C-alpha cells in the first residue's frame, strides 16, 4: 500500500462524516504530520495525523480505526481545536 492510498482513505472517512465539506490537506515534514482542515457548514475543524499512525495502519484499516477512535465526534465537539491522531488514540494539539 502506498502512502497516497492511506491518505485517500483518511480523506474518504472525513468526507463520509462531513458530507459536502471542503477539505484542505498539507504535510508538515519537520513535524512528520498531515494536517486536514475541514470546512463544514460554516465551521472549521482540524485533524492532525501523525506519520507514526499512518505507518502502522494498513490503508483498508484506516476508516475503521478512525471510527473506533471516534475522530469525527471529537472534531465536532472540539470545533477549531485540533485533534491529533496517534498510534495510541486521540489527543488535543499541545497535549
C-alpha positions in Angstrom: 0.0 0.0 0.0 1.3 3.4 -0.8 1.0 6.4 1.4 -1.3 8.0 -1.1 -3.8 5.2 -0.6 -3.7 5.7 3.1 -4.2 9.5 2.7 -7.1 8.7 0.3 -8.7 6.5 3.0 -8.4 9.3 5.6 -10.0 11.8 3.1 -12.8 9.3 2.3 -13.5 8.8 6.0 -13.7 12.6 6.6 -15.9 13.2 3.6 -18.3 10.5 4.7 -18.5 12.1 8.2 -18.7 15.6 6.9 -20.6 15.4 3.6 -20.3 18.4 1.3 -17.3 19.7 3.2 -14.2 21.3 1.8 -11.0 19.6 3.0 -7.5 21.1 2.6 -4.6 18.8 3.3 -1.0 19.8 3.9 2.1 17.9 5.0 4.5 19.3 7.6 7.7 17.4 7.0 9.6 18.7 10.1 6.8 17.5 12.4 6.0 14.5 10.2 2.3 15.2 10.3 -0.6 15.5 7.8 -2.9 18.4 8.7 -6.6 18.2 7.5 -8.5 21.4 7.6 -12.2 20.7 7.3 -14.7 23.4 6.4 -18.2 22.2 7.0 -21.4 24.1 7.3 -19.6 27.3 8.3 -17.5 25.6 10.9 -13.8 24.8 10.8 -12.3 21.5 12.2 -8.7 20.3 12.2 -7.4 16.8 12.3 -3.7 16.0 12.5 -2.5 12.6 11.6 1.0 11.5 12.6 3.3 9.6 10.3 3.6 7.0 13.1 -0.1 6.3 13.0 -0.2 6.1 9.2 2.9 3.8 9.1 1.3 1.2 11.5 -2.1 1.0 9.7 -3.0 -0.7 6.5 -4.9 1.5 4.2 -8.0 -0.7 4.5 -7.9 -0.4 8.3 -7.8 3.4 8.5 -11.5 4.2 8.3 -12.4 1.6 10.9 -9.6 2.7 13.2 -10.7 6.4 12.9 -14.3 5.3 13.6 -13.1 3.3 16.7 -11.2 6.4 17.9 -14.4 8.4 17.4 -12.4 11.1 15.4 -15.5 12.7 13.8 -17.3 13.1 17.1 -14.2 14.7 18.7 -13.8 17.0 15.8 -17.4 18.1 16.1 -17.1 18.7 19.8 -13.7 20.5 19.7 -14.6 22.9 16.9 -11.4 24.7 15.7 -9.2 22.9 18.3 -7.0 20.4 16.5 -7.4 16.7 17.3 -4.3 14.6 16.8 -4.4 11.0 15.7 -1.6 8.9 17.2 -0.9 5.2 17.4 -2.3 5.2 20.9 -5.5 7.1 20.0 -6.6 10.8 20.0 -5.2 13.8 21.9 -5.7 17.5 21.6 -3.0 19.6 20.0 -0.5 20.8 22.5 -1.1 17.9 25.0 
